[in-house]
């Protein structure tokens, strides 16, 4: 059965052309010009994925993202015209699965759609099979999805958790940017490090005493990152 994609954008020409191109690749497409209209469509026909513009009239894309995640738990790819908006989204931890910056090539968007749909259908290994890790005073418990630093619980988004756990598996060793992208996001993201840089920044804000002078997640210039054991002095 064809996957149902809900496209939400107030640009009439973009909506029409993108809906046509997506339907040509065997997706079932519904379109909406506003978040309110999109929510009404989702109530009658749950989408498998939402393509959501941030700058919408009425209810904005950020509030719509929250509604889609809370009510339907569907993956969402944001369509954004400015990098600044991406920072806002990740900073608020609203849970977007991906973003595409306008203007974009259709092939790029199709690759992202396939990657997100694949991740939503084929889940990552069950957390119950993953071993709790201790790196200095940092403790990561995958079955409970809990991270603590010096005994204090830290709230992480699912992607931040996956990134930190991946770094912890090879604590003290440098992991290349490309390897981190492939292991945490998938092979489609190799060569596009911006998403990693953003998540590293927010991880540091949550687990570092001074995010501007990190002592846990260290940058190895030109190569990647490593997680170093740290104990409160």
Secondary structure as GFF3:
##gff-version 3
##sequence-region A 1 233
A	DSSP	beta_strand	4	8	.	.	.	ID=ss1
A	DSSP	alpha_helix	12	24	.	.	.	ID=ss2
A	DSSP	beta_strand	28	32	.	.	.	ID=ss3
A	DSSP	alpha_helix	35	44	.	.	.	ID=ss4
A	DSSP	beta_strand	49	53	.	.	.	ID=ss5
A	DSSP	alpha_helix	61	71	.	.	.	ID=ss6
A	DSSP	beta_strand	75	80	.	.	.	ID=ss7
A	DSSP	alpha_helix	83	92	.	.	.	ID=ss8
A	DSSP	beta_strand	98	101	.	.	.	ID=ss9
A	DSSP	alpha_helix	106	121	.	.	.	ID=ss10
A	DSSP	three_ten_helix	127	129	.	.	.	ID=ss11
A	DSSP	beta_strand	133	135	.	.	.	ID=ss12
A	DSSP	beta_strand	138	141	.	.	.	ID=ss13
A	DSSP	beta_strand	146	149	.	.	.	ID=ss14
A	DSSP	beta_strand	152	154	.	.	.	ID=ss15
A	DSSP	alpha_helix	158	169	.	.	.	ID=ss16
A	DSSP	beta_strand	175	176	.	.	.	ID=ss17
A	DSSP	alpha_helix	177	180	.	.	.	ID=ss18
A	DSSP	pi_helix	181	185	.	.	.	ID=ss19
A	DSSP	three_ten_helix	187	189	.	.	.	ID=ss20
A	DSSP	alpha_helix	194	207	.	.	.	ID=ss21
A	DSSP	three_ten_helix	211	213	.	.	.	ID=ss22
A	DSSP	beta_strand	217	220	.	.	.	ID=ss23
A	DSSP	beta_strand	224	227	.	.	.	ID=ss24
###
